[in-house]
Amino acid sequence: MEDLFSYAERYPLSPGFKEPGASRAAAEKMKPRTPTLRDMVLREIKAAGLRGLTADEAAAAIGKTEFAVRPRLTELYRLGLITKTKDRRPNASGVDATVWIAVVDA
């Protein structure tokens, strides 16, 4: 039987990885910062209202890299705190990116 402590160590509450090795090491290194980064990203998405934010916009808003923010968006989505819109906006590379908004009452 699982206890709350082992559950708290699982994705999306904790950074995920697909393969042991470098991916797992990166997830372990990010683990202490993940809750704070998630909270920062969620706060900015809520502040953006219905306009929402792309990953790049969220990263710029909190002064972090897109590589630190993109996984946090997936975690927030899996936690049911944000959702995708039908809108897309170009990111820094010119590719249209998903626009995220906060889930009401989340």
C-alpha positions in Angstrom: 0.0 0.0 0.0 1.2 3.5 -0.9 1.6 6.2 1.7 1.3 9.9 1.1 5.0 10.4 1.0 5.6 8.0 -1.9 2.6 9.4 -3.8 4.0 13.0 -3.5 7.1 11.8 -5.3 5.2 10.9 -8.4 4.5 12.9 -11.6 2.9 15.4 -11.9 3.6 16.4 -8.3 7.3 15.7 -8.9 9.3 16.2 -12.1 9.0 13.2 -14.4 11.5 11.3 -16.6 11.2 8.7 -19.2 14.5 6.9 -19.0 17.0 6.3 -16.2 20.2 8.2 -16.6 20.5 11.8 -17.6 16.7 12.3 -17.7 16.3 11.0 -14.2 19.3 13.1 -12.9 17.8 16.2 -14.4 14.4 15.5 -12.8 16.1 14.9 -9.4 18.0 18.2 -9.7 14.8 20.1 -10.5 12.8 18.5 -7.8 13.5 21.2 -5.1 12.6 24.1 -7.4 9.6 22.5 -9.2 6.8 23.6 -6.7 8.0 27.2 -6.7 8.4 27.3 -10.5 4.9 25.8 -10.9 3.4 28.4 -8.6 5.2 31.2 -10.4 3.9 30.0 -13.8 0.4 29.5 -12.5 0.3 32.9 -11.0 1.3 34.5 -14.3 -1.2 32.5 -16.3 -4.0 33.5 -13.9 -2.9 37.2 -14.2 -3.0 36.9 -18.0 -6.7 36.0 -17.7 -8.4 34.9 -20.9 -5.5 36.2 -23.1 -3.5 33.3 -21.6 0.2 32.7 -22.1 2.4 30.5 -24.3 5.3 28.7 -22.7 7.8 31.3 -24.0 5.6 34.1 -22.7 5.3 32.5 -19.3 9.1 32.0 -19.2 9.7 35.6 -20.0 7.2 36.7 -17.3 9.0 34.9 -14.6 12.5 35.4 -15.9 13.3 31.7 -16.4 14.1 29.6 -19.5 11.6 27.9 -21.7 13.2 24.6 -20.7 12.4 25.2 -17.1 8.8 26.3 -17.8 7.5 23.9 -20.5 7.5 20.8 -18.1 5.8 22.9 -15.5 3.0 23.6 -17.9 2.5 19.9 -18.5 2.4 19.3 -14.8 -0.1 22.1 -14.2 -2.2 20.7 -17.1 -2.1 17.2 -15.6 -3.1 18.6 -12.2 -6.1 20.2 -13.8 -5.0 23.8 -13.0 -4.6 25.0 -16.6 -6.1 24.1 -19.9 -5.2 24.6 -23.6 -7.1 27.2 -25.6 -7.8 27.0 -29.3 -5.5 30.0 -29.8 -1.9 29.8 -30.8 0.8 32.4 -31.0 4.3 32.3 -32.4 7.1 31.5 -30.0 10.7 32.7 -30.3 11.5 30.2 -33.1 8.4 31.3 -35.1 6.4 28.1 -34.5 2.9 28.6 -33.3 2.6 27.6 -29.7 -0.3 26.6 -27.4 -1.9 29.3 -25.4 -2.7 28.2 -21.8 -5.3 29.7 -19.4 -6.1 28.9 -15.8 -9.0 26.7 -15.0 -11.8 28.6 -13.3 -12.1 27.7 -9.5 -8.8 25.8 -9.6 
